Amino acid sequence: MSGAHLPLMVWLSPSFPVGAFAYSHGLEWAHEAGDLTDAATLRDWLDALVAHGSLHNDLVLFASAWRACGQGDDAALAEIAELALALANSGERRLETVTQGNAFLTATRAAWPCAALDRLRAAWTGDIAYPVAVAAAASGHDVPLRPALEAYGLGFLANLISAAVRLGIVGQTDGQKITAALVPALHDAAARAENATLDDLGGCALRSDIASLRHETQYTRLFRS
């Protein structure tokens, strides 16, 4: 149990081959539109994603998939995998989650094989959303749910803050300050998701959803989402 965090450090590292660096989750359009201009606005935006937006839903899906894998419930696992794709509310959000999810599944099945990953692939033969893929790996390698949720959430935020630094919204020091400031919110989000069910899915980060849709037709872009 004491080494359970080590796989998470590998899987959610920027060096793990899922291509997370290519996505801004709509931050690029929000910056161009004037929503994100400094550290304060970026922190508020990300805090909303943690508590009320896409990360909240990702964590609920993660917890549900982790439990389904552990219980050997293929029907539930297939339902979760399908629902995770349906919840992607723009073409770019779907691209973002399935590109990373499929890449994660390929890499982990090759380097970190386990029965849960094979079970996921057998239960659902279509594209795999990123939180579902990571959850299956965590369950299959006996990584406890709470630290897995927290690590996934931190990886999500770290990637968006990295995108914000590259966009020039904040510098590296402010980016680290925002990360540290949002750790309590991540703890709370993981605690809520740990016992959540699919009935707890939902969100109200409407401006983030609009940013994702608008980014699809943004004229100049650094990121794929």
Legacy VTK file of the C-alpha trace (Angstrom):
# vtk DataFile Version 3.0
C-alpha trace
ASCII
DATASET POLYDATA
POINTS 225 float
0.000 0.000 0.000
2.880 2.385 0.784
4.050 2.283 -2.849
0.591 2.733 -4.339
1.352 6.308 -5.330
4.257 5.352 -7.589
2.186 4.202 -10.606
0.163 7.425 -10.359
3.350 9.479 -10.543
4.287 7.677 -13.749
0.870 7.609 -15.411
0.050 11.260 -14.695
3.504 12.620 -15.419
3.826 15.051 -18.348
6.203 12.504 -19.907
3.553 9.781 -20.122
2.630 9.469 -23.829
-0.946 10.744 -23.942
-0.310 14.111 -25.616
-1.908 16.192 -22.858
0.290 19.185 -23.732
-1.687 19.694 -26.951
-4.945 20.653 -25.198
-6.060 23.781 -23.338
-9.661 22.710 -22.555
-10.954 25.975 -24.003
-8.536 28.234 -22.106
-7.117 29.521 -25.371
-10.445 30.975 -26.492
-11.214 32.289 -22.991
-7.921 34.149 -23.036
-8.576 35.654 -26.461
-12.100 36.638 -25.388
-10.728 38.491 -22.360
-12.084 36.145 -19.693
-8.631 35.091 -18.529
-6.179 37.928 -18.073
-4.226 37.255 -14.887
-3.666 34.882 -11.970
-6.899 35.812 -10.208
-9.148 35.148 -13.187
-7.341 31.912 -13.992
-7.665 30.664 -10.431
-11.403 31.411 -10.378
-11.884 29.657 -13.722
-10.054 26.523 -12.608
-11.765 26.489 -9.230
-15.111 26.387 -11.036
-13.981 23.410 -13.121
-12.968 21.566 -9.964
-16.207 22.134 -8.084
-18.853 22.521 -10.779
-17.400 21.700 -14.189
-15.721 19.043 -16.251
-13.299 17.887 -13.569
-16.182 17.203 -11.196
-17.734 14.920 -13.793
-14.404 13.284 -14.608
-13.903 12.394 -10.947
-17.399 10.900 -10.639
-16.809 8.827 -13.777
-13.396 7.811 -12.457
-14.810 6.590 -9.145
-17.630 4.707 -10.849
-15.266 3.002 -13.309
-12.798 2.127 -10.532
-15.546 0.384 -8.579
-16.975 -1.392 -11.644
-13.548 -2.801 -12.486
-13.017 -3.969 -8.932
-16.411 -5.653 -8.848
-15.998 -7.248 -12.272
-19.204 -5.580 -13.447
-18.777 -5.481 -17.210
-22.253 -4.103 -17.873
-21.678 -1.162 -15.537
-18.225 -0.577 -17.012
-19.635 -0.427 -20.532
-22.356 1.986 -19.401
-19.790 4.268 -17.777
-17.514 4.185 -20.826
-20.401 5.118 -23.112
-21.704 7.830 -20.797
-18.263 9.407 -20.506
-18.234 9.942 -24.262
-21.783 11.289 -24.292
-20.883 13.901 -21.676
-18.256 15.474 -23.948
-20.255 18.548 -24.910
-18.212 19.630 -27.925
-16.219 17.978 -30.668
-12.979 19.208 -29.151
-13.857 17.970 -25.654
-14.499 14.537 -27.122
-11.240 14.681 -29.091
-9.378 15.686 -25.951
-10.680 12.894 -23.765
-10.620 10.044 -26.302
-7.204 10.861 -27.737
-5.698 10.811 -24.277
-7.814 7.866 -23.124
-6.957 5.677 -26.104
-3.272 6.574 -25.844
-3.253 5.887 -22.114
-4.892 2.501 -22.593
-2.399 1.522 -25.292
0.612 2.551 -23.225
-0.536 0.988 -19.973
-1.576 -2.308 -21.563
1.934 -2.526 -23.035
3.955 -1.396 -20.015
1.617 -1.911 -17.024
-0.654 -4.820 -18.040
-3.425 -6.000 -15.741
-6.718 -7.847 -15.979
-8.780 -4.691 -15.418
-7.439 -3.051 -18.574
-8.259 -6.162 -20.581
-11.712 -6.196 -18.981
-12.308 -2.588 -20.011
-11.280 -3.270 -23.589
-13.503 -6.349 -23.755
-16.498 -4.610 -22.163
-16.269 -1.531 -24.409
-14.629 -1.768 -27.811
-15.084 1.889 -28.782
-13.089 4.967 -27.854
-12.148 5.239 -24.182
-12.493 8.493 -22.250
-9.385 9.470 -20.299
-10.795 9.236 -16.727
-12.231 5.777 -17.443
-8.895 4.507 -18.756
-6.911 5.822 -15.785
-9.512 4.475 -13.355
-9.252 0.988 -14.829
-5.474 1.027 -14.481
-5.696 2.260 -10.902
-8.227 -0.402 -9.966
-6.264 -3.132 -11.696
-3.061 -2.219 -9.881
-4.750 -1.898 -6.484
-4.252 1.848 -6.236
-6.668 3.155 -3.558
-9.469 5.307 -4.898
-8.951 8.518 -2.913
-5.289 9.108 -3.846
-6.063 8.102 -7.417
-8.817 10.728 -7.623
-6.586 13.390 -6.105
-3.709 12.578 -8.444
-5.964 12.624 -11.499
-7.386 15.993 -10.457
-3.938 17.442 -9.850
-2.764 16.223 -13.245
-5.786 17.874 -14.888
-5.040 21.213 -13.225
-1.299 21.020 -13.844
-1.884 20.554 -17.558
-4.229 23.532 -17.789
-1.881 25.726 -15.796
0.937 24.711 -18.129
-1.263 25.754 -21.052
-1.974 29.084 -19.340
1.753 29.706 -18.919
2.354 29.014 -22.611
-0.503 31.375 -23.504
1.082 34.115 -21.407
-1.832 34.415 -18.965
0.481 33.818 -15.984
4.139 33.138 -15.379
5.553 29.953 -13.907
5.658 31.248 -10.333
2.041 32.390 -10.387
1.143 29.071 -11.959
2.649 27.237 -8.995
0.860 29.547 -6.567
-2.458 28.735 -8.230
-1.735 25.011 -8.044
-0.985 25.247 -4.330
-4.051 27.383 -3.691
-6.346 24.854 -5.387
-5.075 21.778 -3.525
-7.745 22.107 -0.773
-10.452 22.261 -3.443
-9.005 19.121 -5.039
-9.098 17.315 -1.689
-12.749 18.287 -1.289
-13.642 17.259 -4.841
-11.976 13.863 -4.416
-13.749 13.306 -1.110
-17.124 14.030 -2.715
-16.407 11.856 -5.733
-15.168 8.905 -3.695
-18.714 7.907 -2.734
-20.512 9.495 -5.674
-22.607 7.623 -8.208
-23.581 8.407 -11.780
-26.617 10.228 -10.357
-24.187 12.900 -9.101
-23.035 13.846 -12.591
-23.778 17.378 -13.734
-22.234 20.797 -13.911
-22.770 24.502 -14.299
-19.470 25.832 -15.692
-21.295 27.212 -18.706
-18.642 29.688 -19.787
-16.054 26.911 -19.978
-18.412 24.881 -22.167
-18.930 27.888 -24.444
-15.154 28.390 -24.631
-14.725 24.820 -25.825
-17.361 25.295 -28.537
-15.984 28.645 -29.670
-12.431 27.340 -29.820
-13.455 24.997 -32.646
-13.676 27.983 -35.007
-10.999 30.208 -33.456
-8.860 31.644 -36.256
-5.371 31.263 -34.759
-4.731 28.433 -32.328
-1.825 26.891 -30.455
-3.885 24.064 -28.957
-6.214 21.365 -30.232
-8.907 22.305 -27.712
LINES 1 226
225 0 1 2 3 4 5 6 7 8 9 10 11 12 13 14 15 16 17 18 19 20 21 22 23 24 25 26 27 28 29 30 31 32 33 34 35 36 37 38 39 40 41 42 43 44 45 46 47 48 49 50 51 52 53 54 55 56 57 58 59 60 61 62 63 64 65 66 67 68 69 70 71 72 73 74 75 76 77 78 79 80 81 82 83 84 85 86 87 88 89 90 91 92 93 94 95 96 97 98 99 100 101 102 103 104 105 106 107 108 109 110 111 112 113 114 115 116 117 118 119 120 121 122 123 124 125 126 127 128 129 130 131 132 133 134 135 136 137 138 139 140 141 142 143 144 145 146 147 148 149 150 151 152 153 154 155 156 157 158 159 160 161 162 163 164 165 166 167 168 169 170 171 172 173 174 175 176 177 178 179 180 181 182 183 184 185 186 187 188 189 190 191 192 193 194 195 196 197 198 199 200 201 202 203 204 205 206 207 208 209 210 211 212 213 214 215 216 217 218 219 220 221 222 223 224
